[in-house]
């Protein structure tokens, strides 16, 4: 998997924030607003995909399983290998809800990983 | 493990940045300058522990295995459960070296995890 720093698997969290995200066709679908880390499992859990320009009141975000994001050197952004349609119908949450409490987080995690059909190993 | 958001294991990467870090005695040892993510394994790898106020030219950082950091509600920061002395003698790197290339990253990871005697499962 390629990262913005080239032939490396390591990346700074601060560099991920703001990076443009494209669908499988290469059309822009948004940007990474933030990365949700799971402290208990030491896993990178989601990219919070945002679509607005400026963070609005009550803006909702798509929690996209981190492992779905593939950095594309030419595009200078991440590709999510699904159709735009699949992304736009994905469940959305407010940023604060993504880290609210264990129960909620567990549910969101379950919902998002199931929706995108991503293998979980927790 | 407790996080700044309370009874949750989830945390936004952007909230980690800048958080104060304390040693086992509760003395301040620095702050989290950034978080190093390992894209290949989807793991949170290091907190880059910085000690300077403003990011100086060639400033070096301590890559501290992420699993060592325990959030302390009262302190409002992370505790690394070792003596200040152990931290100050830990290997340091420039921030850009922490994500430079696979070989370097692999070596740094090995060095840091061995130094702090942290179990690795990759």
Interface residues (C-beta under 8 A of the other chain):
Chain A: X1 X3 X5 X6 X7 X8 X9 X10 X11 X12 X13 X14 X16 X17 X34 X35 X36 X37 X38 X39 X40 X41 X42 X43 X44 X45 X48 X66 X67 X71 X95 X98 X99 X100 X101 X102 X104 X105
Chain B: X1 X3 X5 X6 X7 X8 X9 X10 X11 X12 X13 X14 X15 X16 X17 X34 X35 X36 X37 X38 X39 X40 X41 X42 X43 X44 X45 X48 X66 X67 X71 X95 X98 X99 X100 X101 X102 X104 X105
